[in-house]
Amino acid sequence: MRTRRFGRTGLKVAALALGGNAFGWTADEAASFAVLDAYADAGGNYVDTSGTYSRWAPGNTGGESETIIGRWLKARGNRANMVIATKGFAATGPGPHERGLTRLNLQRTVENSLRRLQTDYVDVFLSHYDDRDTPQEETLRVYDDLVRQGKVRYLGAGSGGGYVHSLPEGQARQYTAVRLMRALWISDKHNWTRYDAIEPEYNLFTRVSYEQDLKTYVGTRSLA
């Protein structure tokens, strides 16, 4: 499988990523292992998941996808060969500061992800949504701390897709070029680790929000 450079970084990732949304939901552990095996055998190395996957399924609480991926990595002994990307935003507690991209919530989210994935670092950590209630300075500072601690290696901004509409009004939004531009400016100003990727909602059906707003800016800033 062809590999591509991850934005401006030295990380090399497969041109085709594997999404882990269905693991622990429509795919049980055995089926998930089979999919992961087939992907790795084909030369793939980039697996995308989230601590929220798949809490919407009856009986699930969230983290099922990460747990299955962690068990697979341990069983196959291939952690060093795989690039694992996960995300943060969902609540880790009942308090108003225990959700979104706050310092407390992101620290808890990363620790929970590391435990479920049975690893001491994640290769890529993405903001699942743009949090309009938390200052970007707070979010980007804690990200820089997590990178310096060795718990996260690269950062990215997500979009959340259609699910964003079910989150608290006024808080979660898809990233716009203006908000992304400000985030990169803040990181550059303080010499903090910056976003090196964006994971927008972009497919054959949904194209406008990326092509009219983000596409040009992403290219000029060498974002994956």
GROMACS elastic network, one bead per residue, 0.5 to 0.9 nm:
[ bonds ]
;  ai    aj funct       b0    kb
    1    14     6  0.65192   500
    1    15     6  0.72094   500
    1    16     6  0.79971   500
    1    42     6  0.64823   500
    1    43     6  0.50402   500
    1    44     6  0.63900   500
    2    13     6  0.84344   500
    2    14     6  0.59192   500
    2    15     6  0.56943   500
    2    16     6  0.82135   500
    2    43     6  0.81191   500
    2    44     6  0.85849   500
    3    12     6  0.59866   500
    3    13     6  0.51719   500
    3    15     6  0.51881   500
    3    16     6  0.83974   500
    3    44     6  0.85677   500
    4     7     6  0.85763   500
    4    11     6  0.83803   500
    4    12     6  0.54895   500
    4    13     6  0.53989   500
    4    14     6  0.61687   500
    4    15     6  0.58429   500
    5     8     6  0.72213   500
    5     9     6  0.68431   500
    5    10     6  0.65136   500
    5    11     6  0.59082   500
    5    13     6  0.63902   500
    5    14     6  0.88341   500
    5   224     6  0.77965   500
    6     9     6  0.56162   500
    6    10     6  0.68600   500
    6    11     6  0.53644   500
    6    12     6  0.58616   500
    6    13     6  0.64091   500
    6   196     6  0.75039   500
    6   197     6  0.73961   500
    6   223     6  0.77080   500
    6   224     6  0.52715   500
    7    10     6  0.82475   500
    7    11     6  0.82782   500
    7   196     6  0.58199   500
    7   197     6  0.63413   500
    7   221     6  0.86680   500
    7   222     6  0.52725   500
    8    11     6  0.86162   500
    8   196     6  0.69178   500
    8   221     6  0.85058   500
    8   222     6  0.55951   500
    8   223     6  0.67520   500
    8   224     6  0.76170   500
    9    12     6  0.83383   500
    9   154     6  0.86355   500
    9   196     6  0.74466   500
   11    83     6  0.89917   500
   12    83     6  0.89015   500
   13    16     6  0.83495   500
   13    17     6  0.81237   500
   13    44     6  0.79549   500
   13    45     6  0.63290   500
   13    46     6  0.59768   500
   13    82     6  0.89094   500
   13    83     6  0.72153   500
   14    17     6  0.62912   500
   14    43     6  0.75039   500
   14    44     6  0.53600   500
   14    45     6  0.57160   500
   14    46     6  0.60244   500
   15    44     6  0.80499   500
   15    46     6  0.85923   500
   16    44     6  0.69826   500
   16    45     6  0.87086   500
   16    46     6  0.76659   500
   17    44     6  0.71237   500
   17    45     6  0.74640   500
   17    46     6  0.50681   500
   17    47     6  0.60013   500
   17    48     6  0.70779   500
   18    36     6  0.81553   500
   18    39     6  0.74421   500
   18    44     6  0.78693   500
   18    45     6  0.82756   500
   18    46     6  0.62335   500
   18    48     6  0.60562   500
   18    49     6  0.87799   500
   19    22     6  0.78219   500
   19    23     6  0.88855   500
   19    46     6  0.86356   500
   19    47     6  0.59835   500
   19    49     6  0.62654   500
   20    23     6  0.54599   500
   20    24     6  0.89266   500
   20    32     6  0.84259   500
   20    47     6  0.67823   500
   20    48     6  0.57040   500
   20    50     6  0.79570   500
   20    53     6  0.79026   500
   20    65     6  0.61591   500
   20    66     6  0.80985   500
   20    69     6  0.81860   500
   21    24     6  0.82829   500
   21    25     6  0.78406   500
   21    48     6  0.80269   500
   21    49     6  0.62234   500
   21    50     6  0.76849   500
   21    53     6  0.57504   500
   21    54     6  0.67974   500
   21    65     6  0.67315   500
   22    25     6  0.51008   500
   22    26     6  0.53724   500
   22    27     6  0.56758   500
   22    28     6  0.85029   500
   22    32     6  0.81459   500
   22    53     6  0.76965   500
   22    54     6  0.73058   500
   22    65     6  0.73549   500
   23    26     6  0.67279   500
   23    27     6  0.50648   500
   23    28     6  0.63092   500
   23    29     6  0.70084   500
   23    31     6  0.82164   500
   23    32     6  0.56472   500
   23    33     6  0.89777   500
   23    49     6  0.89883   500
   23    53     6  0.77711   500
   23    54     6  0.75893   500
   23    64     6  0.69538   500
   23    66     6  0.82868   500
   23    68     6  0.69728   500
   23    69     6  0.82284   500
   24    27     6  0.56327   500
   24    28     6  0.50638   500
   24    29     6  0.63903   500
   24    32     6  0.77308   500
   24    53     6  0.79512   500
   24    54     6  0.66315   500
   24    57     6  0.86641   500
   24    60     6  0.83099   500
   24    63     6  0.87740   500
   24    64     6  0.52513   500
   24    65     6  0.55476   500
   24    67     6  0.86454   500
   24    68     6  0.71781   500
   25    28     6  0.65211   500
   25    53     6  0.82078   500
   25    54     6  0.60823   500
   25    55     6  0.87065   500
   25    56     6  0.87051   500
   25    57     6  0.62093   500
   25    58     6  0.88588   500
   25    60     6  0.83030   500
   25    64     6  0.79949   500
   25    65     6  0.81377   500
   26    57     6  0.88302   500
   27    30     6  0.77841   500
   27    31     6  0.54187   500
   27    32     6  0.56403   500
   28    31     6  0.53761   500
   28    32     6  0.59733   500
   28    33     6  0.85787   500
   28    68     6  0.88092   500
   29    33     6  0.60577   500
   29    34     6  0.86008   500
   29    68     6  0.62229   500
   29    72     6  0.89524   500
   30    33     6  0.51701   500
   30    34     6  0.63395   500
   30    35     6  0.88188   500
   31    34     6  0.50613   500
   31    35     6  0.63199   500
   31    36     6  0.86782   500
   32    35     6  0.51306   500
   32    36     6  0.61417   500
   32    37     6  0.84890   500
   32    65     6  0.89512   500
   32    68     6  0.74706   500
   32    69     6  0.82256   500
   32    72     6  0.87408   500
   33    36     6  0.50735   500
   33    37     6  0.59686   500
   33    38     6  0.85368   500
   33    68     6  0.78980   500
   33    69     6  0.80343   500
   33    72     6  0.63514   500
   34    37     6  0.50862   500
   34    38     6  0.61548   500
   34    39     6  0.85910   500
   35    38     6  0.51741   500
   35    39     6  0.61586   500
   35    40     6  0.86317   500
   36    39     6  0.51208   500
   36    40     6  0.61220   500
   36    41     6  0.84609   500
   36    47     6  0.85839   500
   36    69     6  0.82977   500
   36    72     6  0.79309   500
   37    40     6  0.52172   500
   37    41     6  0.59646   500
   37    42     6  0.85417   500
   37    72     6  0.88041   500
   37    76     6  0.89156   500
   38    41     6  0.50681   500
   38    42     6  0.61938   500
   38    43     6  0.88522   500
   38    44     6  0.87294   500
   39    42     6  0.51917   500
   39    43     6  0.66548   500
   39    44     6  0.53046   500
   39    45     6  0.77618   500
   40    43     6  0.51479   500
   40    45     6  0.62222   500
   40    82     6  0.84268   500
   41    44     6  0.71765   500
   44    47     6  0.83622   500
   44    82     6  0.81888   500
   45    81     6  0.67471   500
   45    83     6  0.56241   500
   45    84     6  0.81431   500
   46    82     6  0.62121   500
   46    84     6  0.60335   500
   46    85     6  0.73364   500
   47    69     6  0.87061   500
   47    82     6  0.74538   500
   47    83     6  0.62877   500
   47    84     6  0.51386   500
   47    85     6  0.61275   500
   47    86     6  0.85304   500
   48    83     6  0.85294   500
   48    84     6  0.62024   500
   48    86     6  0.59201   500
   48    87     6  0.86435   500
   48   124     6  0.89074   500
   49    52     6  0.84883   500
   49    53     6  0.70625   500
   49    65     6  0.66366   500
   49    66     6  0.65151   500
   49    69     6  0.86764   500
   49    84     6  0.77469   500
   49    85     6  0.60966   500
   49    87     6  0.70167   500
   50    53     6  0.55195   500
   50    54     6  0.85156   500
   50    62     6  0.86996   500
   50    63     6  0.71500   500
   50    65     6  0.72629   500
   50    66     6  0.67821   500
   50    85     6  0.78238   500
   50    88     6  0.71223   500
   50   113     6  0.81379   500
   50   128     6  0.83700   500
   51    54     6  0.80528   500
   51    55     6  0.87865   500
   51    62     6  0.60416   500
   51    64     6  0.77960   500
   51    65     6  0.74872   500
   51    66     6  0.64968   500
   51    86     6  0.70510   500
   51    87     6  0.66243   500
   51    88     6  0.70552   500
   51    89     6  0.89651   500
   51    90     6  0.78430   500
   51   109     6  0.73942   500
   51   110     6  0.89245   500
   51   112     6  0.78643   500
   51   113     6  0.63491   500
   51   116     6  0.88421   500
   52    55     6  0.58345   500
   52    56     6  0.84140   500
   52    61     6  0.81202   500
   52    63     6  0.57242   500
   52    64     6  0.82034   500
   52    65     6  0.83550   500
   52    87     6  0.83396   500
   52    88     6  0.83138   500
   52    89     6  0.87524   500
   52    90     6  0.66351   500
   53    56     6  0.77119   500
   53    57     6  0.88892   500
   53    60     6  0.88806   500
   53    61     6  0.86176   500
   53    62     6  0.53089   500
   53    63     6  0.55779   500
   53    64     6  0.61578   500
   53    65     6  0.55413   500
   53    66     6  0.76293   500
   54    57     6  0.59404   500
   54    60     6  0.65110   500
   54    61     6  0.72605   500
   54    62     6  0.51149   500
   54    63     6  0.66122   500
   54    64     6  0.60223   500
   54    65     6  0.65957   500
   55    58     6  0.77343   500
   55    59     6  0.79698   500
   55    63     6  0.72874   500
   55    64     6  0.77199   500
   56    59     6  0.84844   500
   56    60     6  0.68030   500
   56    61     6  0.76840   500
   56    62     6  0.77258   500
   57    60     6  0.54889   500
   57    61     6  0.81708   500
   57    62     6  0.88169   500
   58    61     6  0.85830   500
   60    63     6  0.83704   500
   60    64     6  0.72640   500
   61    64     6  0.76366   500
   62    65     6  0.78655   500
   62    66     6  0.88381   500
   63    66     6  0.52857   500
   63    67     6  0.61158   500
   63    68     6  0.87359   500
   63   112     6  0.84990   500
   63   113     6  0.76978   500
   63   116     6  0.71808   500
   64    67     6  0.50954   500
   64    68     6  0.62920   500
   64    69     6  0.86860   500
   64   116     6  0.84481   500
   65    68     6  0.53000   500
   65    69     6  0.62514   500
   65    70     6  0.85784   500
   65   116     6  0.89362   500
   66    69     6  0.50933   500
   66    70     6  0.60035   500
   66    71     6  0.86082   500
   66    86     6  0.82707   500
   66   113     6  0.68666   500
   66   114     6  0.88963   500
   66   116     6  0.57030   500
   66   117     6  0.54628   500
   67    70     6  0.50731   500
   67    71     6  0.62643   500
   67    72     6  0.86483   500
   67   113     6  0.85019   500
   67   115     6  0.84513   500
   67   117     6  0.56961   500
   67   118     6  0.81154   500
   68    71     6  0.51329   500
   68    72     6  0.61718   500
   68    73     6  0.86434   500
   68   116     6  0.82062   500
   68   117     6  0.78291   500
   69    72     6  0.50029   500
   69    73     6  0.61169   500
   69    74     6  0.85997   500
   69   116     6  0.83352   500
   69   117     6  0.62599   500
   69   118     6  0.88900   500
   70    73     6  0.51482   500
   70    74     6  0.62458   500
   70    75     6  0.85806   500
   70    79     6  0.89922   500
   70   114     6  0.88344   500
   70   115     6  0.85328   500
   70   116     6  0.60575   500
   70   118     6  0.52404   500
   70   119     6  0.75458   500
   71    74     6  0.51525   500
   71    75     6  0.60403   500
   71    76     6  0.85625   500
   71   116     6  0.84275   500
   71   117     6  0.72264   500
   71   118     6  0.74455   500
   72    75     6  0.50327   500
   72    76     6  0.60100   500
   72    77     6  0.82035   500
   72    78     6  0.87851   500
   73    76     6  0.53104   500
   73    77     6  0.56849   500
   73    78     6  0.57585   500
   73    79     6  0.55281   500
   73    82     6  0.84930   500
   73   117     6  0.79182   500
   73   118     6  0.80545   500
   73   119     6  0.89204   500
   74    77     6  0.51179   500
   74    78     6  0.73706   500
   74    79     6  0.73993   500
   74   117     6  0.88383   500
   74   118     6  0.73746   500
   74   119     6  0.89691   500
   75    78     6  0.82982   500
   76    79     6  0.80930   500
   77    80     6  0.82483   500
   78    81     6  0.53964   500
   78    82     6  0.66681   500
   79    82     6  0.54417   500
   79    83     6  0.80279   500
   79    84     6  0.86922   500
   79   119     6  0.79893   500
   80    83     6  0.79509   500
   82   123     6  0.86963   500
   83   122     6  0.78577   500
   83   123     6  0.56423   500
   83   124     6  0.75141   500
   84   122     6  0.58772   500
   84   123     6  0.53514   500
   84   124     6  0.63547   500
   84   125     6  0.85827   500
   85   122     6  0.64922   500
   85   123     6  0.59664   500
   85   125     6  0.56740   500
   85   126     6  0.73906   500
   86   110     6  0.88498   500
   86   113     6  0.77328   500
   86   122     6  0.73845   500
   86   123     6  0.84575   500
   86   124     6  0.64995   500
   86   125     6  0.51966   500
   86   126     6  0.62991   500
   86   127     6  0.89103   500
   86   128     6  0.87441   500
   87    90     6  0.89180   500
   87   109     6  0.83383   500
   87   110     6  0.84890   500
   87   113     6  0.88301   500
   87   124     6  0.83335   500
   87   125     6  0.53923   500
   87   127     6  0.56981   500
   87   128     6  0.53830   500
   87   156     6  0.88227   500
   87   157     6  0.89744   500
   87   158     6  0.80744   500
   88    91     6  0.88555   500
   88   100     6  0.75328   500
   88   101     6  0.72169   500
   88   105     6  0.82224   500
   88   106     6  0.63402   500
   88   109     6  0.61748   500
   88   110     6  0.76077   500
   88   125     6  0.74650   500
   88   126     6  0.64195   500
   88   127     6  0.53201   500
   88   128     6  0.54849   500
   88   129     6  0.81447   500
   89    92     6  0.88482   500
   89    99     6  0.61500   500
   89   101     6  0.55967   500
   89   102     6  0.85077   500
   89   105     6  0.75356   500
   89   106     6  0.72365   500
   89   109     6  0.80019   500
   89   127     6  0.64206   500
   89   128     6  0.57120   500
   89   129     6  0.66698   500
   89   130     6  0.86924   500
   89   131     6  0.80173   500
   89   172     6  0.87001   500
   90    98     6  0.85204   500
   90    99     6  0.55990   500
   90   100     6  0.60161   500
   90   101     6  0.86464   500
   90   105     6  0.82002   500
   90   109     6  0.82356   500
   90   128     6  0.83258   500
   91    94     6  0.73010   500
   91    95     6  0.85050   500
   91    96     6  0.87691   500
   91    97     6  0.86892   500
   91    98     6  0.55363   500
   91   100     6  0.66202   500
   91   105     6  0.69333   500
   91   109     6  0.85159   500
   92    95     6  0.86868   500
   92    98     6  0.56000   500
   92    99     6  0.62601   500
   92   104     6  0.89954   500
   92   105     6  0.61885   500
   92   106     6  0.88067   500
   92   108     6  0.68619   500
   92   109     6  0.68791   500
   93    96     6  0.83972   500
   93    97     6  0.85040   500
   93    98     6  0.51901   500
   93    99     6  0.71833   500
   93   105     6  0.81949   500
   94    97     6  0.84665   500
   94    98     6  0.64810   500
   94    99     6  0.81589   500
   95    98     6  0.51037   500
   95    99     6  0.75287   500
   96    99     6  0.63745   500
   96   100     6  0.88589   500
   97   100     6  0.75801   500
   97   101     6  0.88196   500
   97   102     6  0.63524   500
   97   103     6  0.84450   500
   97   104     6  0.71173   500
   97   105     6  0.69921   500
   98   101     6  0.87789   500
   98   102     6  0.71792   500
   98   103     6  0.87830   500
   98   104     6  0.64013   500
   98   106     6  0.85768   500
   98   108     6  0.87595   500
   99   102     6  0.68191   500
   99   104     6  0.84133   500
   99   105     6  0.55611   500
   99   106     6  0.82549   500
  100   105     6  0.66835   500
  100   106     6  0.77442   500
  100   127     6  0.88527   500
  100   128     6  0.89662   500
  100   129     6  0.81645   500
  100   130     6  0.84791   500
  100   131     6  0.59777   500
  100   132     6  0.89546   500
  100   133     6  0.80873   500
  100   134     6  0.75055   500
  100   171     6  0.78317   500
  100   172     6  0.76984   500
  101   104     6  0.83777   500
  101   105     6  0.64860   500
  101   106     6  0.59682   500
  101   127     6  0.73026   500
  101   129     6  0.85096   500
  101   130     6  0.80032   500
  101   131     6  0.60175   500
  101   133     6  0.85880   500
  101   134     6  0.63819   500
  101   135     6  0.86895   500
  101   136     6  0.84060   500
  101   138     6  0.81458   500
  101   139     6  0.56691   500
  102   105     6  0.53112   500
  102   106     6  0.60610   500
  102   107     6  0.84876   500
  102   131     6  0.86806   500
  102   133     6  0.89487   500
  102   134     6  0.61258   500
  102   135     6  0.83109   500
  102   138     6  0.67387   500
  102   139     6  0.59866   500
  102   142     6  0.83932   500
  103   106     6  0.53995   500
  103   107     6  0.61152   500
  103   108     6  0.86257   500
  103   138     6  0.64996   500
  103   139     6  0.62867   500
  103   141     6  0.83510   500
  103   142     6  0.57917   500
  103   143     6  0.85728   500
  104   107     6  0.52972   500
  104   108     6  0.62338   500
  104   109     6  0.85487   500
  104   142     6  0.89331   500
  105   108     6  0.52007   500
  105   109     6  0.59846   500
  105   110     6  0.86443   500
  106   110     6  0.61093   500
  106   111     6  0.85523   500
  106   139     6  0.80820   500
  106   142     6  0.76597   500
  106   143     6  0.81805   500
  107   110     6  0.53891   500
  107   111     6  0.63221   500
  107   112     6  0.86840   500
  107   142     6  0.76850   500
  107   143     6  0.88179   500
  107   146     6  0.79198   500
  108   111     6  0.51733   500
  108   112     6  0.60906   500
  108   113     6  0.85551   500
  109   112     6  0.51557   500
  109   113     6  0.61271   500
  109   114     6  0.86368   500
  110   113     6  0.50518   500
  110   114     6  0.61289   500
  110   115     6  0.86243   500
  110   121     6  0.89046   500
  110   122     6  0.84157   500
  110   125     6  0.83980   500
  110   146     6  0.85351   500
  110   151     6  0.77614   500
  110   152     6  0.82843   500
  111   114     6  0.51754   500
  111   115     6  0.62825   500
  111   116     6  0.87590   500
  111   151     6  0.85470   500
  112   115     6  0.52009   500
  112   116     6  0.62756   500
  112   117     6  0.85652   500
  113   116     6  0.51909   500
  113   117     6  0.59144   500
  113   118     6  0.82849   500
  113   119     6  0.86320   500
  113   122     6  0.82747   500
  114   117     6  0.51758   500
  114   118     6  0.58429   500
  114   119     6  0.53559   500
  114   120     6  0.59053   500
  114   121     6  0.64660   500
  114   122     6  0.71267   500
  114   151     6  0.81350   500
  115   118     6  0.51224   500
  115   119     6  0.67936   500
  115   120     6  0.80490   500
  116   119     6  0.80158   500
  117   120     6  0.85868   500
  117   122     6  0.86088   500
  119   122     6  0.73915   500
  120   150     6  0.80958   500
  120   151     6  0.62469   500
  120   152     6  0.88684   500
  121   150     6  0.65071   500
  121   152     6  0.54966   500
  121   153     6  0.73472   500
  122   125     6  0.66902   500
  122   150     6  0.88390   500
  122   151     6  0.63132   500
  122   152     6  0.50594   500
  122   153     6  0.65135   500
  122   154     6  0.82787   500
  123   151     6  0.85107   500
  123   152     6  0.59479   500
  123   154     6  0.59667   500
  123   155     6  0.84482   500
  124   152     6  0.65224   500
  124   153     6  0.60410   500
  124   155     6  0.54910   500
  124   156     6  0.69069   500
  125   143     6  0.88618   500
  125   152     6  0.65287   500
  125   153     6  0.77925   500
  125   154     6  0.63961   500
  125   155     6  0.50607   500
  125   156     6  0.61156   500
  125   157     6  0.84391   500
  126   129     6  0.85153   500
  126   154     6  0.85714   500
  126   155     6  0.56812   500
  126   157     6  0.50748   500
  126   158     6  0.59066   500
  126   195     6  0.83912   500
  126   197     6  0.83458   500
  126   198     6  0.80751   500
  126   199     6  0.81704   500
  127   130     6  0.68003   500
  127   131     6  0.85526   500
  127   155     6  0.81204   500
  127   156     6  0.64497   500
  127   158     6  0.54098   500
  127   159     6  0.80682   500
  127   160     6  0.89435   500
  128   156     6  0.88437   500
  128   157     6  0.66846   500
  128   159     6  0.60086   500
  128   160     6  0.55320   500
  128   174     6  0.86713   500
  128   199     6  0.86780   500
  129   157     6  0.72374   500
  129   158     6  0.55561   500
  129   159     6  0.51239   500
  129   160     6  0.55052   500
  129   161     6  0.87876   500
  129   164     6  0.74215   500
  129   172     6  0.57410   500
  129   173     6  0.57683   500
  129   174     6  0.56509   500
  129   175     6  0.69118   500
  130   157     6  0.77247   500
  130   158     6  0.76313   500
  130   159     6  0.72714   500
  130   160     6  0.88165   500
  130   171     6  0.78528   500
  130   172     6  0.56050   500
  130   173     6  0.50786   500
  130   174     6  0.56670   500
  130   175     6  0.54370   500
  130   176     6  0.86799   500
  130   179     6  0.81977   500
  130   180     6  0.89554   500
  131   134     6  0.58356   500
  131   135     6  0.81433   500
  131   136     6  0.81096   500
  131   170     6  0.85468   500
  131   171     6  0.53313   500
  131   173     6  0.65540   500
  131   174     6  0.87699   500
  131   175     6  0.89868   500
  132   135     6  0.73947   500
  132   136     6  0.83654   500
  132   170     6  0.66775   500
  132   172     6  0.62952   500
  132   173     6  0.72018   500
  133   170     6  0.74410   500
  133   171     6  0.53477   500
  133   172     6  0.81616   500
  134   137     6  0.84131   500
  134   138     6  0.70679   500
  134   139     6  0.72896   500
  134   171     6  0.83142   500
  135   138     6  0.54828   500
  135   139     6  0.67786   500
  135   140     6  0.89066   500
  136   139     6  0.50856   500
  136   140     6  0.60077   500
  136   141     6  0.83658   500
  136   182     6  0.84487   500
  136   183     6  0.65566   500
  136   186     6  0.79289   500
  137   140     6  0.52854   500
  137   141     6  0.59443   500
  137   142     6  0.86328   500
  137   183     6  0.80740   500
  137   186     6  0.68615   500
  137   187     6  0.82007   500
  138   141     6  0.52996   500
  138   142     6  0.63859   500
  138   143     6  0.86929   500
  139   142     6  0.54970   500
  139   143     6  0.63067   500
  139   144     6  0.87947   500
  140   144     6  0.61931   500
  140   145     6  0.86566   500
  140   183     6  0.76481   500
  140   186     6  0.79193   500
  140   187     6  0.67675   500
  140   192     6  0.72908   500
  140   193     6  0.77326   500
  140   194     6  0.75631   500
  140   195     6  0.89231   500
  141   144     6  0.50977   500
  141   145     6  0.62890   500
  141   146     6  0.87464   500
  141   187     6  0.81852   500
  141   190     6  0.88344   500
  141   192     6  0.69077   500
  141   193     6  0.84656   500
  142   146     6  0.61911   500
  142   147     6  0.86449   500
  143   146     6  0.50747   500
  143   147     6  0.62561   500
  143   148     6  0.86411   500
  143   152     6  0.80450   500
  143   155     6  0.77300   500
  143   192     6  0.82997   500
  143   193     6  0.72830   500
  143   194     6  0.85060   500
  144   147     6  0.51328   500
  144   148     6  0.61766   500
  144   149     6  0.85688   500
  144   152     6  0.89133   500
  144   187     6  0.87312   500
  144   192     6  0.54732   500
  144   193     6  0.51650   500
  144   194     6  0.78925   500
  145   148     6  0.51350   500
  145   149     6  0.61280   500
  145   150     6  0.87427   500
  145   192     6  0.86526   500
  145   193     6  0.87969   500
  146   149     6  0.50291   500
  146   150     6  0.64023   500
  146   151     6  0.55178   500
  146   152     6  0.57217   500
  146   153     6  0.83825   500
  147   150     6  0.51427   500
  147   151     6  0.59193   500
  147   153     6  0.55769   500
  147   154     6  0.73617   500
  147   155     6  0.86142   500
  147   193     6  0.73569   500
  148   151     6  0.77215   500
  148   152     6  0.80226   500
  148   153     6  0.85398   500
  148   193     6  0.87894   500
  149   152     6  0.76651   500
  150   153     6  0.66476   500
  152   155     6  0.76457   500
  154   193     6  0.80617   500
  154   194     6  0.82319   500
  154   195     6  0.73966   500
  154   196     6  0.68468   500
  154   197     6  0.85101   500
  155   193     6  0.77101   500
  155   194     6  0.65941   500
  155   196     6  0.58032   500
  155   197     6  0.67811   500
  155   198     6  0.88874   500
  156   194     6  0.80957   500
  156   196     6  0.55951   500
  156   198     6  0.53226   500
  156   199     6  0.72869   500
  156   223     6  0.87650   500
  156   224     6  0.85917   500
  157   175     6  0.74221   500
  157   180     6  0.80799   500
  157   195     6  0.65093   500
  157   196     6  0.82471   500
  157   197     6  0.63075   500
  157   199     6  0.61657   500
  157   200     6  0.80492   500
  158   161     6  0.85504   500
  158   174     6  0.73775   500
  158   175     6  0.72090   500
  158   197     6  0.84670   500
  158   198     6  0.56242   500
  158   200     6  0.57373   500
  158   201     6  0.82502   500
  159   162     6  0.87879   500
  159   164     6  0.78728   500
  159   173     6  0.73569   500
  159   175     6  0.59546   500
  159   198     6  0.79979   500
  159   199     6  0.62494   500
  159   201     6  0.60175   500
  160   163     6  0.60069   500
  160   164     6  0.54868   500
  160   172     6  0.88152   500
  160   173     6  0.80051   500
  160   174     6  0.65606   500
  160   199     6  0.85169   500
  160   200     6  0.75788   500
  160   201     6  0.71044   500
  161   164     6  0.60272   500
  161   165     6  0.85072   500
  161   174     6  0.73912   500
  161   200     6  0.73333   500
  161   201     6  0.50431   500
  161   202     6  0.85607   500
  162   165     6  0.61044   500
  162   166     6  0.82071   500
  162   201     6  0.81316   500
  163   166     6  0.56741   500
  163   167     6  0.73843   500
  164   167     6  0.55537   500
  164   168     6  0.86855   500
  164   172     6  0.63413   500
  164   173     6  0.63448   500
  164   174     6  0.73001   500
  165   168     6  0.80762   500
  165   169     6  0.79620   500
  165   172     6  0.81125   500
  165   173     6  0.81120   500
  166   169     6  0.82204   500
  167   170     6  0.86994   500
  167   171     6  0.75280   500
  167   172     6  0.62872   500
  167   173     6  0.87886   500
  168   171     6  0.57088   500
  168   172     6  0.66490   500
  169   172     6  0.70989   500
  169   173     6  0.89468   500
  170   173     6  0.76521   500
  173   176     6  0.86239   500
  174   200     6  0.79458   500
  174   201     6  0.86224   500
  175   178     6  0.81500   500
  175   179     6  0.61766   500
  175   180     6  0.62884   500
  175   198     6  0.88995   500
  175   200     6  0.80244   500
  175   214     6  0.86396   500
  176   179     6  0.52832   500
  176   180     6  0.60906   500
  176   181     6  0.84213   500
  176   209     6  0.84231   500
  176   210     6  0.86919   500
  176   213     6  0.66945   500
  176   214     6  0.66578   500
  177   180     6  0.50585   500
  177   181     6  0.58693   500
  177   182     6  0.85480   500
  177   213     6  0.58518   500
  177   214     6  0.51007   500
  177   215     6  0.85752   500
  177   216     6  0.89846   500
  177   217     6  0.66412   500
  177   218     6  0.81981   500
  178   181     6  0.50390   500
  178   182     6  0.62610   500
  178   183     6  0.86905   500
  178   213     6  0.87580   500
  178   214     6  0.88416   500
  179   182     6  0.51378   500
  179   183     6  0.62404   500
  179   184     6  0.87921   500
  180   183     6  0.50387   500
  180   184     6  0.63331   500
  180   185     6  0.85946   500
  180   195     6  0.87268   500
  180   214     6  0.87234   500
  180   217     6  0.88916   500
  181   184     6  0.53224   500
  181   185     6  0.61819   500
  181   186     6  0.87238   500
  181   217     6  0.80099   500
  182   186     6  0.61437   500
  182   187     6  0.86660   500
  183   186     6  0.52350   500
  183   187     6  0.63559   500
  183   188     6  0.86871   500
  183   194     6  0.77946   500
  183   195     6  0.79537   500
  184   187     6  0.51532   500
  184   188     6  0.61044   500
  184   189     6  0.84980   500
  184   194     6  0.59987   500
  184   195     6  0.68037   500
  184   221     6  0.89422   500
  185   188     6  0.51279   500
  185   189     6  0.59892   500
  185   190     6  0.87086   500
  185   194     6  0.88604   500
  186   189     6  0.50830   500
  186   190     6  0.63489   500
  186   191     6  0.83668   500
  186   192     6  0.80382   500
  186   194     6  0.85757   500
  187   190     6  0.54251   500
  187   191     6  0.57266   500
  187   193     6  0.62293   500
  187   194     6  0.53562   500
  187   195     6  0.83715   500
  188   192     6  0.63531   500
  188   193     6  0.79572   500
  188   194     6  0.72254   500
  189   192     6  0.77616   500
  190   193     6  0.89695   500
  191   194     6  0.84687   500
  193   196     6  0.88113   500
  195   198     6  0.76293   500
  195   223     6  0.77218   500
  196   221     6  0.86732   500
  196   222     6  0.75486   500
  196   223     6  0.50993   500
  196   224     6  0.62463   500
  197   218     6  0.84300   500
  197   222     6  0.83363   500
  198   218     6  0.79491   500
  198   223     6  0.66477   500
  198   224     6  0.62688   500
  199   202     6  0.84371   500
  199   224     6  0.83303   500
  200   209     6  0.87226   500
  200   210     6  0.69229   500
  200   214     6  0.87952   500
  201   206     6  0.69758   500
  201   207     6  0.79292   500
  201   209     6  0.80731   500
  201   210     6  0.74539   500
  202   205     6  0.78136   500
  202   206     6  0.54529   500
  202   207     6  0.54347   500
  202   208     6  0.83822   500
  202   209     6  0.80465   500
  202   210     6  0.65765   500
  202   211     6  0.87175   500
  203   206     6  0.51926   500
  203   207     6  0.61146   500
  204   207     6  0.66355   500
  206   209     6  0.75143   500
  206   210     6  0.84066   500
  207   210     6  0.58387   500
  207   211     6  0.60367   500
  207   212     6  0.83290   500
  208   211     6  0.52409   500
  208   212     6  0.56452   500
  208   213     6  0.78585   500
  209   212     6  0.57440   500
  209   213     6  0.58278   500
  209   214     6  0.72861   500
  210   213     6  0.54354   500
  210   215     6  0.56995   500
  211   214     6  0.61645   500
  211   215     6  0.50932   500
  211   216     6  0.77894   500
  212   215     6  0.68327   500
  212   216     6  0.82096   500
  213   216     6  0.74535   500
  213   217     6  0.78738   500
  214   217     6  0.54930   500
  214   218     6  0.59582   500
  214   219     6  0.86679   500
  215   218     6  0.52993   500
  215   219     6  0.64182   500
  215   220     6  0.89247   500
  216   219     6  0.53018   500
  216   220     6  0.64273   500
  216   221     6  0.89176   500
  217   220     6  0.51741   500
  217   221     6  0.63236   500
  217   222     6  0.86562   500
  217   223     6  0.87054   500
  218   221     6  0.54151   500
  218   222     6  0.61824   500
  218   223     6  0.52672   500
  218   224     6  0.77484   500
  219   222     6  0.52410   500
  219   223     6  0.64156   500
  219   224     6  0.85040   500
  220   223     6  0.79634   500
